[in-house]
Amino acid sequence: MYGTVAKFRVPAENLAPLRALVEAEETLGIDGYLGSDLLVCDNHPDTLMLVVRFRDRASYVANAESPEQDERYREFRALMAEDPEWFDGEWASLAMTASPGSP
């Protein structure tokens, strides 16, 4: 599995529209797209982390290079306070060793 994590800031008035854009991507049927998660930081509510997962690097790159993704990115970027910081790479699964309910 391949994907990215983006860290960025969003003015409070743009948070709802940005969430709507992230949710809309779930229904687009992008080849290899597995899903996204959006984290709004408790201690910095204008700071968000977006996690995006793809089946593999090839499908991620194909999407990233598509004109349709460029158009979607421009919509996202218009809502941000500044350019995002990107972290692309392979996802590694880690076994959960703690039992449910334990710290």
LODO-399606 format. One record per residue (C-alpha): x, y, z. Coordinates in pm, 1 decimal. Layout:
        c1        c2        c3
         X         Y         Z
...
END
This chain:
        c1        c2        c3
       0.0       0.0       0.0
     129.3     346.5     -89.7
      18.2     697.7      -5.2
      83.6    1031.8     149.7
      41.4    1236.6     462.9
      -8.4    1608.9     420.4
      24.2    1862.2     701.4
    -137.8    2200.3     642.7
    -321.8    2490.6     801.4
    -678.3    2591.1     721.5
    -859.7    2903.1     843.2
   -1159.3    2811.4    1060.8
   -1409.7    2933.5     802.5
   -1263.6    2693.6     542.3
   -1272.0    2378.0     754.8
   -1625.3    2267.9     657.5
   -1570.0    2316.8     282.0
   -1238.4    2129.4     303.4
   -1402.3    1837.3     485.7
   -1667.7    1826.2     212.8
   -1397.1    1800.5     -55.8
   -1223.6    1515.5     128.6
   -1553.3    1329.4     169.9
   -1640.6    1380.7    -198.4
   -1320.8    1202.2    -305.4
   -1453.9     882.9    -146.7
   -1715.8     855.8    -422.4
   -1504.9     934.5    -730.9
   -1394.0     579.6    -810.9
   -1028.0     674.2    -858.7
    -831.8     365.3    -967.6
    -632.9     225.0    -675.3
    -771.7     472.8    -420.6
    -836.0     302.9     -85.4
    -940.6     593.8     132.7
    -848.7     904.3     328.5
    -857.9    1024.3     686.0
    -848.8    1381.4     811.5
    -708.8    1471.7    1154.2
    -794.2    1809.2    1308.9
    -539.2    1870.1    1584.9
    -686.1    1936.0    1931.8
    -413.0    2176.2    2036.8
    -399.8    2357.2    1699.8
    -747.4    2342.4    1539.2
    -623.9    2522.5    1227.8
    -364.9    2246.1    1168.1
    -475.9    1934.8     983.3
    -319.5    1609.8     868.5
    -459.5    1434.1     563.8
    -377.0    1066.1     516.0
    -438.1     919.0     169.6
    -394.1     550.3      84.4
    -362.5     384.0    -256.7
    -327.1      19.5    -357.4
      27.8      78.4    -484.9
     274.8     343.8    -592.8
     179.7     315.6    -961.8
    -187.4     399.7    -899.5
     -86.1     683.0    -663.6
     146.8     836.7    -924.7
    -107.9     792.7   -1205.1
    -363.7     983.5    -999.6
    -114.3    1250.3    -890.9
     -19.2    1317.4   -1253.2
    -377.1    1334.8   -1382.5
    -534.8    1667.0   -1486.4
    -841.6    1576.3   -1278.6
    -631.5    1548.0    -962.1
    -460.0    1876.6   -1040.9
    -800.7    2043.6   -1059.6
    -908.6    1885.4    -727.4
    -579.5    1990.9    -565.3
    -632.1    2351.2    -674.7
    -972.0    2346.1    -498.9
    -805.9    2213.3    -179.4
    -517.7    2459.4    -198.7
    -753.4    2756.7    -229.5
    -888.7    2669.3     117.3
    -545.9    2639.4     284.1
    -349.8    2913.7     459.1
     -23.3    2798.2     296.8
     124.0    2519.3      87.3
      99.5    2177.9     254.5
     398.5    1972.7     363.9
     389.7    1629.0     194.9
     524.7    1293.5     312.1
     488.9    1019.7      44.9
     577.8     654.6      96.1
     492.7     289.6     150.5
     254.9     206.1     435.1
     382.4     -56.3     677.5
     138.0    -257.6     890.7
     232.3    -290.9    1255.9
      91.7    -572.2    1467.5
    -109.5    -454.6    1762.0
      33.9    -632.7    2068.6
    -166.6    -466.6    2345.1
    -492.1    -627.7    2448.9
    -813.9    -425.8    2414.0
    -852.2    -177.5    2695.4
    -487.6    -181.4    2803.0
    -275.9     136.5    2784.2
END
